[in-house]
Amino acid sequence: MHMLFADEVRAMGGMDEMDRVYGAGGAVGEYVTGADVSVPARGAGQHLLVVVHDPAVADLLTTTLELADYRVTVARTGARGMLRLAEGRFDLVLFDVTVPDVESLGEGRRFRPADRPPVLFLAPYETLGALVPELGLGRADYVTLPFRISEVLARVHVLLRGREPVRQGPCYGDLALDDGTCQAWRGRRALDLTPAEYRLLRHLLVNAERVLSKEQICLHVWGEARAGNAIEKLVSRVRHKVDQEQPSLIHTRRGFGYRLGH
């Protein structure tokens, strides 16, 4: 059933058209459409960790969050979720307190790191008393089971408000790259880069403040020398996309090459 739901959402035009109610253990309620659903603002590519045991609920959350422009990693147990947190950085965690290997939310302080991301707990009403100590440890909120997808999206949006997305790649000032998705941002503005443009920008960024010759850039971007003004055209396109804000970051050293820096 959970795979059919993903097709239903896409067929109806995305998450704007549908809301479903899920209870503990993946029990499915009615869905409502149209004006009955208040749809919050969309994401901006933030990376969310979903710790949910039930595969149907995990698939529902993954589908709707990705349709809302978030990136999603799923963990099926609390232990696996903690491992994911140790391995990488996330903008927010959705944590189902009914995952089988979590005996008590009041023990162990499972999201202790000082830089822990915000946490949205999915919790049955009867567990809220045990949840209170966790809510006091940092930026956190909860949604009771059964939950509505529209409410989850709204709480996620509030918890992420004002937070810069975590990028899994090199950065320089307000320029950041995410090698996992091959996307780039200047501040909060996403840069629409072709593969060649991304390779060029990344090469300049990881060599920030160094002048790179046209020959070096050609070999890195294409793996071979290119005749004519191929590099000039490529650098011009990237500069137009990157340097819409000040200060300009991509500079020409005539007779030498190009440099990324202030």
Secondary structure, DSSP 8 states (H G I E B T S, - for coil): -HHHHHHHHHHTTSGGGEEEEE-GGG-EEEEEEGGG--------S-EEEEE-S-HHHHHHHHHHHHHTT-EEEEESSHHHHHHHHHHS--SEEEEETT-TT---TTSS-TT--TT---EEEEEEGGGHHHHHHHHTTSSEEEEEESEEHHHHHHHHHHHHTT-----SS-EETTEEEETTTTEEEETTEEE---HHHHHHHHHHHHTTTSEE-HHHHHHHHHSS---TTHHHHHHHHHHHHHTTSSS--EEEETTTEEEE--
